[in-house]
Amino acid sequence: DIDFEWEPPTEAEMKVIQARRERQDKISKLMGDYLLKGYRMLGECCDVCGTILLQDKQQKNYCVSCQELDSDVDKDNPG
């Protein structure tokens, strides 16, 4: 048997981990904002990205990740 020796993540891996964490934090904040506006959290996930779906008062399902983050890529890049 070969013993697995743990090695810390490389700098590149750390950047990926940090980017994922920031994305999850954004999704969590947006979901909280929508829940405060009266949206309901469903027991279903988005087929595209796997984020938990929300539902508005008109019973329309809403994916915060796909419709807020992924569609607004240019928001952070005004130039």
C-alpha positions in Angstrom: 0.0 0.0 0.0 1.2 3.5 -0.8 0.5 5.9 2.0 -1.2 9.1 0.9 0.7 12.1 2.1 -1.4 15.3 2.3 0.0 18.3 0.6 -1.4 21.8 0.9 -3.1 23.2 -2.2 -1.0 25.1 -4.7 -1.5 28.8 -5.2 -3.6 28.1 -8.3 -5.8 25.7 -6.4 -6.2 28.2 -3.7 -7.4 30.8 -6.2 -10.0 28.4 -7.5 -11.1 27.5 -4.0 -11.4 31.2 -3.1 -13.4 32.0 -6.3 -15.8 29.2 -5.5 -16.2 30.4 -1.9 -16.9 34.0 -3.1 -19.5 32.7 -5.6 -21.2 30.7 -2.9 -21.2 33.7 -0.6 -22.8 35.8 -3.3 -25.5 33.1 -3.9 -26.2 32.9 -0.2 -26.6 36.6 0.2 -28.9 36.9 -2.9 -31.0 34.0 -1.6 -31.3 35.7 1.8 -32.4 38.9 0.1 -35.1 37.0 -2.0 -36.4 35.1 1.0 -36.8 38.4 2.8 -38.8 39.6 -0.2 -41.2 36.7 0.2 -39.8 34.1 -2.0 -40.0 30.4 -0.9 -37.0 28.0 -0.9 -37.9 24.8 -2.6 -36.7 21.3 -2.0 -35.4 21.2 -5.6 -32.2 22.2 -7.3 -31.6 23.9 -10.7 -31.0 21.3 -13.5 -28.3 23.6 -14.9 -26.1 24.5 -11.9 -27.4 22.6 -8.9 -28.3 25.7 -6.9 -31.4 25.4 -4.6 -34.4 26.9 -6.4 -36.6 29.7 -5.0 -40.2 30.4 -5.9 -41.9 33.7 -6.2 -45.5 34.6 -5.2 -46.7 33.8 -8.7 -45.4 30.2 -8.3 -42.6 30.8 -10.8 -39.3 29.0 -10.0 -36.2 31.1 -9.9 -32.5 30.2 -9.8 -30.4 32.9 -8.2 -27.2 31.6 -9.7 -28.2 31.2 -13.3 -30.4 34.4 -13.5 -28.4 36.8 -11.3 -24.7 35.8 -11.4 -24.2 33.9 -14.7 -26.4 36.3 -16.8 -24.8 39.4 -15.4 -21.1 38.6 -16.1 -20.6 42.1 -17.5 -21.9 43.8 -14.3 -18.4 43.7 -12.7 -16.7 44.8 -15.9 -18.1 48.3 -16.8 -15.4 48.9 -19.4 
